[in-house]
Amino acid sequence: MKENNLVNSHNEWDELEEIIVGSAQLARVPEKDKGMVAASIGGGYDYFDPNISEFFPEYILQETEEDIENFTSELKKLDIKVRRPEDISINNFSTPDWHCDSFFPYCPRDVLLTVGNSIIETPNLFRSRYFETIAYKETLIEFMQSGARWISAPKPRLLDHGYNMQDKAQLSLNNHEPVFDAANVIRAGRDLFYLVSDSGNRLGMQWLQNAVGHDYTVHELSPSIYSSVHIDSTLSFLRPGLLLANPARVNEDNIPDILKKWEIIYAPKMTEYSYSDIKPSSSKWLGMNLLMLSPTLAVVDKHQTELIKLLEKRGIDVLPTLLRHGRTLGGGFHCITLDVRRKSKLESYF
């Protein structure tokens, strides 16, 4: 590994040095591709307000960008380098198998996964996100040139039969090819935790284990914990030995034994709020979608005062921050960021 390698992030909590923060500048509502419909059936709610025909109202985009600019300004005050995606607009694209339009680069956490000195493009659930990592291509090239290992999972075909559109008792993803969102994974050094759910199948977990090699163990988080999309509003690693859990989803029966070795604190009731009349695309539990800047400092939705108090009791200072339309656009502070460099080394915490 080169000494100037720009990618070095082994967990969710060590002191942050560099980060990618997403953009809502070109936020549009993609057509409901098969993956989105299947996940909606599994999760029991629609993604994005059906009354929005194409683009979100301009004020939502402007206010979101204001909030992101304020957020990144606070990060820069802490000497954290901030990168942003390129503003790209890829519409009406096709593969040999289907036609779709594009998502928007608001949540880099969904499409890119940092594991140590590697950065991985993941094989995502939604057809509309098939080419989303193009927004980060120049940054990824720079990371590679610095010595980082840049790899991409095989592009899935995402054929109709890969989705379960009928049986609500089963997951939305069938196990025909590796498919998973990066946000299905949370990291604790040599141990990676992968949520098998509507946004990640077991073939995806197997591919990830093969990709990261023998230095890491990928542990399955059961759909009984949460069967819909992503893990970062269900479990959050705060520091070695301390875990924040969603009390509506996590309990003694479904949490893996390895995680019972840590102290588990449960998030309080979330404060619900809205800055628009648009139907939210994320649950109220986006309020616990926090970002650790160090083991003693967290970025938390400023409305979540009870959660802030809980963290402060555990010796974690909080940077209360506003993201007015996070639930509308589908991402909180962990979702809209990707930590690429922390002051950390590969360790085992279990």
N, C-alpha and C positions, 0 to 999 in steps of 0.2 A: 504494500500500500504506500502510495506517495505521501510525504509529510504534509503536502498542501491539499489533501483530499477534503473537499467541501462537504462530503456526506459522512456523518457520524452521529447516529441516534439509535441508542440501544434500548431505550425504555420511554415511558410516558412522563417522566418527572425530572430528570437531571437538568442542570442549568442550561437554558436555551441560548444559542448563539445565532442561529439563522433559521428563517421560516419562510414558507410560501403562504400567502394569504390570497384567497380567491376573489372573484369579481362578479358583481351583478349587473355590470354595464349593459350587457346584451341579453339579459334574462328574458327568455321567452318560454311559453308553455308548449312543449313538444307534443306532437300527436301521440295518442295513447298507443304505444307499441305493445306487442304481446307481453313483454316483460313487465311493463307498467300495469297492464290489465291483470296479469296473473298475481302480481304483488298486491294489487288493490283487493283482489278477491281474498287472498290469504290474510291480509291485514285488516280487512273489514271496512276499509274506507278508501275514498278516491284520492289519488295524488293530484293536487292542484285543483283549484276551483273550476268546475265545468263551465261557469259563466264567463271565464276569460277565454277569448277566442284564440289569441296568438301571443301578444306581448303583454307583460304586466304593465299596470299604469305607471306613467313616467315618475310620479312622485314617490312611488315605492322604490324605484331604482335609484333615484336621487338621494333619498333619505338613507337607503342602505349604503350607498357609497360614502355618504357623509359619516355614517357610523363606522364604516371600515377605515376611513381615513383617520378618524379620531383614535380608533383602536391601534392602528399601525404607528401613529404618532407616539402613543404611550410605549409601544414596544421599542421604538427607536431611542426614546429617552433612557431605556435600559441597555442601550448599545446592542440591541438585537437587530441583525440585518434582515430586512424584509424584501421579499421578491413578490412580484405580481404576475399573473398570467398575461399573455398577449390577448388583445381583444380580437377574437376570431368569430366569424359567422359562417358556419357550414350548414347549409340548408338543402333539403331535398336530395340526399345522397342515397346511393344504392350499393349493395353487395350483390354477388351472383344469386342470392337467395331471397332478398327482400328489399323494400324501399322504406325510407324513414326520413325524418328531419331531426335536427340536433337539439341537444340539451344546452347548458351554458356552464362556463368554468367557475362556478360559485363554490364548489366543495372539492378541493384537491384531495382531501382525505378519502374520498370515495374511489378515486381512480389511480392513486399512487400510494405505495407502501414503502416506508423506509425501514430497513432491517439492518442495523449496524452500518456498514459502509456500502450497502447496496440500496438501490432504489428500483422498485418493481412496478411496472405497469400491469394492472390487474384486468382479468377478463370479466367485464362487468355484466350485470343482469339486464340492463336496459339497452335495447338496440340504439336508442337515441344518444347514448354516451359512447358509441363505438369509436369515434375519432376525437374524443374530448381531450386526450393528452397532447394533441397537436398544439394546444394553447401553452404548453410547457416545454415544447421541443427544444428551443434554444437554450433554456435553462438546463435541461437534461444533458445536452451536448457539452455544456460547460462543466457540469458535474463529472461527466465521463472523462473529459480531458484533464480534470484535476486528480483523477485516479479512482473515482467511484466505479463500482460495478453496476452498470445499467442494464437491466434485463426486462423483457416483456413476456408475459404469459402468452401462449398460443391464442390467436384471435378465435373465439368461439363462433360457430355458425349461427347460433341462436335461432334454430329452426322451430317451427310451431310445436313439434312434438317434444321439444325440450322443456316446455312449460306445462304445468298442471292447471288447466282452466276449468276443471270440473269438480274435483273432490276437495272441498274446503277443509277436510280433516287431514289432508296431506300438505306437504310443503309446495310452494309455487314452482320450485325448480325441480325438475327430474334430474337423474344422475347420469346423463348421457355424455357429457363432456365437462371439463373443468370450467366452472363459472363461480366467481365470487367478487364482491366489492371489497376494496382495501379496508373499508370501515367495518368489516366483519372481524377485524383482527385488532387486539390490543397486545402491547409488548411489555415484557418484564425480563430484560436481559436474554438469557438462553432459553427462556420459556415464552412461547407465543400462544395466545389463546384465540381460537377460531370459532365463531358462532356458526353452526350449521343451521340454516334458516331459509327464508324466502329469497335471500340475497347471497347465499353461499352454499354450495353443495359439497358432498364428501369428496368427490373427485377434485374439486378445487382445493380442499384441504390437503389431499394427497400430493397434488402438484406443488403446492407451497412447501410442504415438507421436503420433497425432492429438490426444490430450487434452493432452499436455505442450507441444506446439508446436515451433517452430523453435529455441527456446533449448536444446533437448536433443536428443541422439541416442540412440535405443534400439538397443543392439547385441544380436544374437542369440547366446545361448550354446547350443551344439548339444546335442541329447540324448545325443551320444556322450560328453559330460562326465558327465552323470547324467540318466537318463531317468525317474526316479521323481519324488517330490514335493519341491519347494523347493530353494533354492540355498545356504542359510546354514549347512549342515554340509558344504559342498563347497568354497566359496570365501568368504574373509572379507577385506575391505579393512581394514588396520590403520592406515595413515597414507599420505599421498602417497608413492608409490614402493615400497610394501611390501605384499605380498599373501600371505596364508596359504592353502594349498591342501591338499586331501585327497589323499594319495598313492595311494589305492585307486581314484580316479576321474580325476584330472587328470594329464595328461602333455604332453610337448612336441608331440605330434601333434594333440591335441584342444583345446588352449587357444587362444583367438583371438590373432592377431598383436599386436593393440593391447595386450593384457595382458602380452605378453612384454617390453614396454618397462620393466616394473617388476621389482624383485627378487621372486622367488617363493621362499618358504620352505615346506617341506612338514611337515605335522603329524606328530608322532611317534605311535607305537602308543598307542591309547587304553586307559586303565585301565577295565576293566569291573567293575561292582559292582551290588548289588541290595539294596533294603531291604524287599522283599516277594517273594512267590512268584508274582506275577502276570506274565504274559507281557508283555514290553515292546512298545510300539507304535512305537518309534523305534530306529534302529540304534545301534551303539556310537559312531558318529561324531557323535552329539549332544554328545559331549565337547568338540568344537571349536566348538560353537555359543556363541561368546563375544560380549560386548557391550563396545564401546569407549566409555569415558567421556570420553576425550580422546586425542590422539595418543600419550600416554605412560602411559595407565592403562586397564587392561582388567579386566572382570569375567569370571572363569574358574571353571569347576567345580573345587572344591578337590581332588578326587581326581586331576585330570590334572596330576600333578607334573612330568612330562617336558615337557608343553606349556608349563607355567609357566616352567620353566627356559629353554626356547627363546625365549619372549617376552622374558624378562629379559635374555638375551644381546643382544637387539636394542634394548635401552634402554626397554622397556615394563614399567612396574611392574604388578603384578597384585593385584587384590582377590579372594582366593580365597573362594568362596562355595558354600554347600551348597544343592542342590535335589534332595532324596532321590529323588523319584518323577518326575523329568523324563522319563525314558524310558517310564515307565508311562503318563503322561498325554500324552506326545507333544510336549514342548517344553522347550528349554533357555533360557538367559538372553537370547539374541537373539530367540527365538520368543515369549517371554512378555512382551516389551516393545515399545513403539513410541516412538521418540524423536521428539518434536514440535518441540522447539526446541534448537538448538545455537548457539554463538557462531561463526557461519559466514556466508560469502557465496558467491554463485554464481561458480565458477571452472572452468577447464579444467585437467585434470591429465595429459593425454596429448598 
